[in-house]
Amino acid sequence: KNPRPAGPATMGSTKAEGTGRATRSKSIAVSDRGIWESLLTEAAIAFKAPDTKVLCLGRPGIGKRSLIQALHQYACPLAANTEAAIKSESEHSRAVGLEFAHLGARDPELEEARAGQDFHCSAACSVLILEDPVFEKLLLSRLKADDLSRCAALICLDLKTPCTMMEDLRTWLDVLKRVSAELMQQLPLEEQDRLREEVSERVANYEEPKAETSPEATASVSGDGKDAGDDVIMYNLGIPLIVVVTRADTCNVLESAKTLGWSETIEAYLRNECLPFGAGIVYTAVQAKNRRNVEVLYEYLMHRLYGHALKAPPNVPSRDALFVPAGWDSRERVDKTASALQDGLERAFESVVLSLEAAPPAAPPKVVCDDMQEFLKRSEKVLQRMGAVSARSDKAPSPGGPKKAATTELSATGAGKRASIDPKAGIGKGDNASVANFFQNLLTRGQTTGNLEKRASTASTASSKAAPAPKAEAEAAPAPKAEAAAASKATESEVASASKAEAEAPAPAPEAPAPDGG
């Protein structure tokens, strides 16, 4: 059969297509970017991976930000160096509830391409850093239910303070349980099942990479087999979980006599705690001259988020470079490791791994103070034995006659006599009459002394105006002036003695309330 001749509509469409091709070819030719750059741009857009999120949880000061920066440096050195050049030199503030960071996401196999000057990661990975469980609600406010499909969690523990590792792990696991459960409830049941099934399949279908390792490492890793599906995840969060132990370069502190066997204990307890959650374990160190497992952690993170191939084999046992991927471990292997410990996993972790910090100094002994009323009662008895008189006796009426003031007697019989003061007797706080009498006597003596001096001065003036007396008569009679001086001297001595006795008198006894009548 002869083909049908092209009608007007067919010929018009063919002509239009030809005109469109010519227009596109002309635009590409005159473009400043060039045809090859356009092709590369289109390819990059076509193969762009979706962005993801990582939740980084851990207490302050354990190296979380240094770890994120090291991962970013490994993923894209050009971008990391550019950001470090423009970044402020001031340290970050710890007075924040939730902090943000990021790192590049790429295929770990592009190891050689990442060193190029024009290399850029195909996706970005946002990192939310939480350091205090108090701000759990703040973390929830930055997450959406749809983010769970491209999300992973990192729990950071500090090997420098091993006694806190299990406590921190349990705390952050509880936080993740609450966060994931609240976000899961916002999704349909089919989506919840799909997320949990992905995590379970990734753990159950784990296959150990066929990497070239030493005979010793191969024997230690593959000494006992594990069948897929032997261990079921008891608590499925719906997102991948990785437990990262930071500052693994401080493992030398676990080699002393006091910490003998702690490395094996930490490994056994960590694996036992992570197994029900299907979590992987990675030891890392990010020192400038001592970096360990940074590339392993990045490769494993990309494997769990994007499904890239994992080439890093498990590294068990190890004190500073442990790597236990999810799905490799099993209850049989954990029990075998725990059987090498003295008491297995029966004892509490905190009773085996103790704090390495020096014990605080002993608190000073407590000083128990007596009650004020008891102190006053005891002091009253002591003062009474010393001879002091209580003010209570001043107010109580005497049974045999009128009320008497049991106070210190001040006697002043004449201007030339000294006041008698009993140094053992005290003046009570309420003895206002006695105090008034004491000072009135001082004023009276002062006036008497002044009158005597005035009389002596008058008599001396009168005698000087009178006729001179015979020598014998003058020697026989004493001069009035000498008598006045003697009296004044005696008075001053009395006043000084009274003041001294008042200063040396014991403290007055406190006034106690008088008993009720009857």
Secondary structure as GFF3:
##gff-version 3
##sequence-region A 1 518
A	DSSP	alpha_helix	8	30	.	.	.	ID=ss1
A	DSSP	alpha_helix	35	46	.	.	.	ID=ss2
A	DSSP	beta_strand	52	57	.	.	.	ID=ss3
A	DSSP	alpha_helix	64	75	.	.	.	ID=ss4
A	DSSP	alpha_helix	77	86	.	.	.	ID=ss5
A	DSSP	beta_strand	98	105	.	.	.	ID=ss6
A	DSSP	three_ten_helix	113	115	.	.	.	ID=ss7
A	DSSP	beta_strand	123	130	.	.	.	ID=ss8
A	DSSP	three_ten_helix	133	135	.	.	.	ID=ss9
A	DSSP	alpha_helix	136	141	.	.	.	ID=ss10
A	DSSP	three_ten_helix	145	150	.	.	.	ID=ss11
A	DSSP	beta_strand	151	158	.	.	.	ID=ss12
A	DSSP	three_ten_helix	162	164	.	.	.	ID=ss13
A	DSSP	alpha_helix	165	184	.	.	.	ID=ss14
A	DSSP	alpha_helix	189	204	.	.	.	ID=ss15
A	DSSP	alpha_helix	215	221	.	.	.	ID=ss16
A	DSSP	beta_strand	241	246	.	.	.	ID=ss17
A	DSSP	three_ten_helix	248	255	.	.	.	ID=ss18
A	DSSP	alpha_helix	262	274	.	.	.	ID=ss19
A	DSSP	three_ten_helix	275	277	.	.	.	ID=ss20
A	DSSP	beta_strand	280	283	.	.	.	ID=ss21
A	DSSP	beta_strand	285	287	.	.	.	ID=ss22
A	DSSP	beta_strand	290	292	.	.	.	ID=ss23
A	DSSP	alpha_helix	294	306	.	.	.	ID=ss24
A	DSSP	beta_strand	323	324	.	.	.	ID=ss25
A	DSSP	alpha_helix	331	339	.	.	.	ID=ss26
A	DSSP	alpha_helix	349	352	.	.	.	ID=ss27
A	DSSP	alpha_helix	372	386	.	.	.	ID=ss28
A	DSSP	alpha_helix	392	395	.	.	.	ID=ss29
A	DSSP	alpha_helix	432	465	.	.	.	ID=ss30
A	DSSP	alpha_helix	471	476	.	.	.	ID=ss31
A	DSSP	alpha_helix	480	504	.	.	.	ID=ss32
###
